[in-house]
Structures are given as structure tokens and as C-alpha cells.
């Protein structure tokens, strides 16, 4: 059987071979990093060396690196932990501000705080390109800044690839003494990220987006950021993330971050050229296809190409691509496999029909020109079949009304 063409790197990317080897080696070593004996100390050394490596690569201090099980946990710890800590010391600071296009790890955490804890939730809108409306954020903070506990705006959008103006968000929030968290899961290893220079209070990353195994990530949290634990136990990881730390996963994460950062300039250039060829090919071969997000350039993730394709449905598109050996998605993979209209595209102005006609094609460190060639060869036929499946079924009466120049054609079933 022919190996499928994999164009879903934003969901997860293949583990790098050297990272897999290091993970396997570390997994065979015995020792709990919290134990005081020689085996425990050896495991602790691996953890702390990995912490120092990640800090050096991402512009952080080692004490600012808190290991988690992935990006979703890191986002929850940042948003909930910062909110609880702020309201403990300043009960009037109940506000949570997020963008309308956040990953569900932030979106749902913020809504949970509003529904269960009485947080005052504000969602900042975005333009048609998916970029946050800074004027709207500025106006909100002028009114509510003194009552806001935390702002969370992602570094780069996981669906349409738009890079957000994080520095501007931080500057606006800083004027009101509000810490800013950023979900940087899609950004780390794909665009330059320097935690100290960013001015952020917290930043989330995830290993399986970089070539590490699934199940490990980190929260970079400034040392002066107060956080209330959302997971209780042995008090590991600065007392805010209890649980025996994942030594082999942490070792793998550090190596994956190092590889991605070391190769960033060359890989960005390679993926940008590959993406631009893919985008040009799709727009040329598929009438009715529209590139979403920011234009190709520095304000877009190098490996992201997200389209809406008029007259189709995502389910039909993805099934058709899968049948011809191309793995793609319509957006976030973190919704239990259930296809729903994208909240990101809705925030960008799409109605449900248009928001359901999306396909996300994302490239990564294993992507090649041959992958793009296959996609461009099969996509026109897949789109044609998807459009046929999606076309409205019309009754004879509706067909006669259309032929006569009037009347309404039945809707999509």
C-alpha cells in the first residue's frame, strides 16, 4: 500500500528519529526524579538539564519552565491559575479577556471560569484575516483594565495560520498591570519565539507539534506570576503542577525544541516556498477556493495553507482526500473527532455554510515537493466529487420554478 501523503502537521507531526531514540533510552532508565537515591538523582539531572536547554532555546530562565502533559494542560494552568491567584488577592479582578479565535484549551477554560466561578469574560473580535482587533482590546482595557485578572491571546492561530501581534497585546495590557498568557503551541519551532523579549507572563508549548512524542509540553511562566494550582499532589514543578514528571518525555521535548530552533531559519524558508507553491497550485486548479488568514508572509505560519472551497462540505472533502491517500483536516483536531462549523471562521465573518467548507493543509519537517505534487494532482477531482455530493437536491416543482426564472430552490439536506 502506498504511504499516505501527510498534510496535517498542525495536528501532530512525526517524531524525529533522534528524539525517538533518546526517548527510548531515557524510558529504560530507572528512577523517579523526586527520589533522593542515585537513580532518582540521575533522573533529576536529565529533567534539569532539559529544563535548562529549553530555557536557553526560548529565552527563558530555567525556573520559568514548568513541565506539563501538553499544551492544553499548560493553557488551563495559565488561565485558571492566574485568574484564581489574582482574585485571591484582589477580589474585584474577575475579568478574563481572550480573543474569539483561541484554541479550545483557552476558550473552554475561560468559559468554565465564567460559568462556574463568576468570572467576567470578554472575547475580542478579529478581522477577516483572523487577526485580533487591537482597537477593541484597547477600548476594553481602558474600561475594565483595573478589574481584569488575565489576558490570553494565542501567538499563532492553529486553523488559519495568522500570527497575532503579541507585542502590541502585551503593551496594551501592561499599561493596566494585567498579565498576558499566549498559547504558542503552533508558534514555537515555527516562528522566532523569545519569552523574555516578548514581555509575556506565560506561554504554552506542546511537544508533539515539534517532533517529540504526544503527552509532554511546558508552560513558561514568569517568576513573579502568581498561579494557584489546578492539579494537587506532591508539589512538583514550582508547586503549581503536581505529579511525577515525565523524564523520557521531557528529554524528548528538549531535543525537539533544540532541533526546531536550530533549524528555524532554513526550515522556515523551505516550508514557506513549499507552502506558496501549494497555495498557488490550489488557487489555480480549484475555482472557488479562497486562502484564509493573513497573506503569505511573515504574519502567517510558514507551513499553513487554509482554504474555504465554495460549494463543498468539509466532511466530503476530507473523506475524498483520505480515499486517495491524502491526510488533511478542516481545523483543530481537539474536538473529539466531531466536525463542527469552525468558531475561528465564524469569528472571521463566515456563516455556518461557509465555515463548513474548509480544508487545512499543513506542512512540516517531513514534507516534500512530492507531497504537494500529489495533492495538486488529486484535489480538483476530489473537489468536484465533494461539490456533487453537496449540491442541493431539488424537487421537480423546484426545478420547474427555476426553469421558469422564479421560485426558491430547496436547501441543502
Secondary structure as GFF3:
##gff-version 3
##sequence-region A 1 413
A	DSSP	beta_strand	5	6	.	.	.	ID=ss1
A	DSSP	alpha_helix	17	27	.	.	.	ID=ss2
A	DSSP	alpha_helix	38	58	.	.	.	ID=ss3
A	DSSP	three_ten_helix	62	64	.	.	.	ID=ss4
A	DSSP	beta_strand	65	68	.	.	.	ID=ss5
A	DSSP	alpha_helix	71	89	.	.	.	ID=ss6
A	DSSP	beta_strand	95	99	.	.	.	ID=ss7
A	DSSP	alpha_helix	104	117	.	.	.	ID=ss8
A	DSSP	beta_strand	120	124	.	.	.	ID=ss9
A	DSSP	alpha_helix	134	144	.	.	.	ID=ss10
A	DSSP	three_ten_helix	145	147	.	.	.	ID=ss11
A	DSSP	beta_strand	148	152	.	.	.	ID=ss12
A	DSSP	alpha_helix	166	174	.	.	.	ID=ss13
A	DSSP	beta_strand	179	183	.	.	.	ID=ss14
A	DSSP	alpha_helix	195	198	.	.	.	ID=ss15
A	DSSP	beta_strand	202	206	.	.	.	ID=ss16
A	DSSP	three_ten_helix	207	209	.	.	.	ID=ss17
A	DSSP	beta_strand	217	221	.	.	.	ID=ss18
A	DSSP	alpha_helix	247	262	.	.	.	ID=ss19
A	DSSP	alpha_helix	264	285	.	.	.	ID=ss20
A	DSSP	beta_strand	289	291	.	.	.	ID=ss21
A	DSSP	beta_strand	304	309	.	.	.	ID=ss22
A	DSSP	alpha_helix	314	323	.	.	.	ID=ss23
A	DSSP	beta_strand	326	327	.	.	.	ID=ss24
A	DSSP	alpha_helix	343	347	.	.	.	ID=ss25
A	DSSP	alpha_helix	352	355	.	.	.	ID=ss26
A	DSSP	beta_strand	358	362	.	.	.	ID=ss27
A	DSSP	alpha_helix	369	390	.	.	.	ID=ss28
A	DSSP	alpha_helix	396	403	.	.	.	ID=ss29
###
